[in-house]
């Protein structure tokens, strides 16, 4: 399991329930929004103003320890 910038948020959410907290802490508070299911991690970072590389690292570090 590895998260990439081009993955949809919906795909990331299906990897593990714990990623929700990481996304919420990054400023993405609309995880249930239908558009978030078809938005890439990179697009979400741009829209919400957070560093995509840092988010990817946080998500992959979390998943690595699973």
C-alpha distances in whole Angstrom, upper triangle without the diagonal:
4,7,10,13,14,12,14,14,14,11,10,12,11,7,10,13,13,12,16,18,16,17,20,21,20,23,21,23,23,20,22,24,24,23,20,18,19,19,16,15,18,20,20,20,23,25,24,25,22,21,18,17,17,15,12,13,13,10,8,11,10,7,8,11,10
4,7,10,11,10,13,13,14,11,9,12,12,9,11,15,14,12,15,17,15,15,19,19,18,21,19,22,22,19,22,23,23,22,19,18,18,17,14,12,15,18,17,17,20,22,22,22,19,18,14,13,14,12,9,10,11,8,6,9,10,7,8,12,12
4,7,8,7,9,10,12,9,7,10,11,9,11,14,13,10,13,15,13,12,16,17,15,18,16,19,19,16,19,20,20,19,16,15,15,14,11,9,11,14,14,14,17,18,18,19,16,14,11,11,12,10,6,9,10,7,6,10,10,9,10,14,14
4,6,6,9,10,13,10,9,13,14,12,15,17,17,14,16,18,15,14,18,18,16,18,17,20,20,18,20,21,20,18,16,15,14,13,9,8,9,12,12,12,15,17,17,18,15,13,10,9,12,10,7,10,12,10,9,13,14,12,14,17,17
4,6,8,10,13,11,10,14,16,15,17,19,18,15,16,18,15,13,17,18,15,16,15,18,18,17,19,19,19,16,14,14,13,10,7,5,5,8,10,9,11,14,14,15,13,11,7,8,11,9,7,11,13,11,11,15,16,15,17,20,20
4,6,9,12,10,10,14,15,15,18,20,20,16,18,20,17,15,19,20,17,18,16,20,19,17,19,18,18,15,13,13,11,9,5,6,6,8,10,11,13,14,16,17,15,14,11,12,15,13,11,14,16,14,14,18,18,17,19,22,22
4,6,8,6,7,10,11,11,14,16,17,13,15,18,16,14,17,19,16,18,15,18,17,14,17,16,15,14,11,10,9,8,5,6,8,10,11,12,14,15,16,18,16,16,12,13,15,13,10,14,15,12,13,16,16,15,17,20,19
4,5,5,7,9,10,11,14,15,16,13,13,17,15,13,15,18,16,16,13,16,14,11,13,13,12,10,8,6,5,5,4,6,9,9,9,12,14,14,15,17,16,16,13,15,17,14,12,16,16,13,15,18,18,16,19,22,21
4,5,5,6,9,10,12,12,13,10,10,13,12,9,12,14,13,13,10,12,11,8,10,10,10,9,6,5,7,6,6,6,9,10,8,11,13,13,13,15,14,15,12,15,16,12,12,15,14,12,14,17,16,15,18,20,19
4,5,5,6,9,11,11,13,11,11,14,14,12,14,17,16,16,13,14,12,8,9,10,9,9,7,4,7,8,9,9,13,13,11,14,17,16,16,19,18,19,16,18,19,15,15,18,17,14,16,19,17,16,19,21,19
4,5,5,7,10,11,13,11,12,15,15,13,16,18,17,18,15,17,15,12,13,14,13,13,10,8,9,10,9,10,13,14,13,15,18,18,18,21,19,19,16,17,18,15,13,16,16,13,14,17,16,14,17,19,17
4,5,5,8,9,10,7,9,12,11,10,13,15,14,16,13,15,14,11,13,14,14,14,11,9,11,11,9,8,12,14,12,14,17,17,17,19,17,17,14,15,15,12,10,13,12,9,10,13,12,10,14,16,14
4,5,6,6,8,6,7,10,10,9,12,14,14,15,12,13,12,9,10,12,13,14,10,9,12,12,12,11,15,15,13,15,18,18,17,20,18,18,16,18,17,14,13,16,14,11,13,15,13,12,15,16,15
4,6,7,10,9,10,13,14,13,15,18,18,19,16,17,16,12,13,15,15,16,13,10,13,14,14,14,17,18,17,19,22,21,21,23,21,22,19,20,20,17,15,18,16,13,14,16,14,12,15,17,14
4,7,9,8,10,13,13,13,16,17,18,19,17,18,18,14,16,18,18,18,15,13,15,16,15,14,17,19,17,19,22,22,22,23,21,21,18,18,18,15,13,15,14,10,11,13,11,8,12,13,11
4,5,6,8,11,11,12,14,16,17,18,16,17,17,14,15,18,19,20,16,15,17,18,17,15,19,21,18,20,23,23,22,24,21,21,19,19,18,15,14,15,13,10,11,13,10,8,11,12,9
4,6,6,8,10,11,12,14,16,17,15,15,15,12,13,16,18,19,16,15,18,18,18,16,20,21,18,20,23,23,21,23,21,22,20,21,19,16,16,17,14,12,14,15,11,10,14,14,11
4,5,6,7,9,10,12,13,15,14,14,16,13,15,18,20,20,17,17,20,19,18,16,19,21,18,19,22,22,20,22,19,20,18,19,17,14,14,15,12,9,12,12,8,9,12,12,10
4,5,5,6,9,10,11,13,11,13,14,11,13,16,18,18,14,14,17,16,15,12,16,17,14,15,19,19,17,18,16,16,14,15,14,10,11,12,9,7,10,11,8,8,12,12,11
4,5,5,6,9,10,11,9,9,10,8,10,13,15,16,12,13,16,15,15,13,16,17,14,15,18,17,15,17,15,17,15,17,15,12,13,15,12,10,13,14,11,12,16,16,15
4,5,5,6,9,10,9,10,12,10,13,16,18,19,15,16,19,18,17,15,18,19,15,15,19,18,16,17,15,16,16,17,15,12,14,14,11,10,13,14,11,13,16,15,15
4,5,5,6,9,9,11,13,11,15,17,19,19,15,16,18,16,16,12,15,16,13,13,16,17,14,15,12,13,12,13,11,8,10,11,7,7,11,11,9,11,14,14,14
4,5,5,7,5,8,10,8,12,13,16,15,11,13,15,13,13,10,12,13,10,10,14,13,11,12,10,12,11,13,11,8,10,12,9,8,12,13,12,13,16,17,17
4,5,5,5,5,8,8,11,13,16,16,12,15,17,15,15,13,15,15,12,12,15,14,11,13,11,14,14,16,14,11,14,15,12,12,15,16,14,16,19,19,19
4,5,7,8,12,12,15,17,20,19,16,18,20,18,17,14,16,17,13,12,15,15,12,13,10,12,13,15,12,10,13,14,11,11,15,15,13,16,19,19,19
4,6,9,11,12,15,16,19,17,14,17,18,15,15,11,13,13,10,9,12,12,9,9,7,9,10,12,9,7,11,12,10,11,14,15,14,16,19,19,20
4,6,9,10,14,14,17,16,13,16,18,15,15,12,14,13,10,9,11,10,7,8,7,11,12,14,13,10,14,16,13,14,18,18,17,19,22,23,23
4,6,7,10,10,13,12,9,12,14,12,12,10,12,12,8,8,11,9,7,10,9,12,12,15,14,11,14,16,14,13,17,18,17,18,22,23,22
4,6,8,9,13,13,10,13,15,14,15,14,16,15,11,12,14,12,9,13,13,16,16,19,17,14,17,19,17,16,20,21,19,20,24,24,24
4,5,5,9,9,7,10,13,12,14,13,15,14,10,13,15,12,10,14,14,17,17,20,19,16,18,21,19,17,21,23,21,21,25,26,25
4,5,8,9,6,8,11,10,12,12,15,14,10,13,15,13,12,16,15,18,16,19,19,15,16,19,17,15,18,20,18,18,22,23,22
4,6,9,7,8,11,12,15,15,18,16,13,16,18,16,15,19,19,21,20,23,22,19,20,23,21,18,21,24,21,21,25,26,24
4,5,5,7,10,10,13,14,17,14,12,15,17,14,14,18,18,21,20,23,23,19,21,24,22,20,23,25,23,23,27,28,27
4,5,6,8,9,13,15,17,15,13,17,18,15,16,20,20,22,21,24,24,21,22,25,24,21,24,27,25,24,28,29,27
4,5,6,6,10,12,14,11,10,14,14,12,13,17,18,20,18,22,22,19,20,23,23,20,23,26,24,24,27,29,28
4,5,5,8,9,12,10,8,11,13,11,11,15,15,17,15,18,19,16,16,20,19,17,19,22,21,20,24,25,24
4,6,8,10,13,12,10,14,16,14,15,18,18,19,17,20,21,17,17,20,20,17,19,22,21,20,23,25,23
4,7,10,12,10,10,14,15,13,15,18,18,19,17,19,21,18,17,21,21,18,20,23,22,21,24,27,25
4,7,8,6,6,10,11,10,12,14,15,16,13,16,18,15,15,18,19,16,18,22,21,20,23,26,25
4,5,5,6,9,10,11,12,14,13,14,10,13,15,12,12,15,16,14,16,19,19,18,21,23,23
4,6,5,6,9,10,10,12,10,10,7,10,11,9,8,12,13,11,13,16,16,16,18,21,21
4,5,5,6,9,10,10,9,9,6,9,11,10,9,13,14,13,15,18,18,18,20,23,23
4,5,5,6,9,10,10,11,9,12,14,12,13,16,17,16,18,21,21,21,23,26,26
4,5,5,6,8,8,10,8,12,13,11,12,15,15,14,17,19,19,19,22,24,24
4,6,5,6,5,6,5,9,10,8,10,13,13,13,16,18,18,19,21,23,24
4,6,5,7,8,8,11,13,12,13,16,17,17,19,21,22,23,25,27,28
4,6,8,11,11,15,15,14,16,19,19,18,21,23,23,24,27,29,29
4,6,9,10,14,14,12,15,17,16,17,20,21,21,22,25,27,27
4,7,9,12,12,11,14,16,16,17,20,21,21,23,25,27,28
4,6,9,8,8,11,13,12,14,16,17,18,20,22,23,25
4,6,5,6,9,10,11,12,14,16,17,19,20,22,23
4,5,5,6,9,10,10,12,14,15,16,18,20,21
4,5,5,6,9,10,11,12,14,15,16,19,20
4,5,5,6,9,10,10,12,14,15,17,19
4,5,5,6,9,10,11,12,14,16,17
4,5,5,6,8,10,10,12,14,16
4,6,5,6,8,10,10,12,15
4,6,5,6,9,10,11,13
4,6,5,6,9,10,11
4,5,5,6,9,10
4,6,5,7,9
4,6,6,7
4,5,5
4,6
4
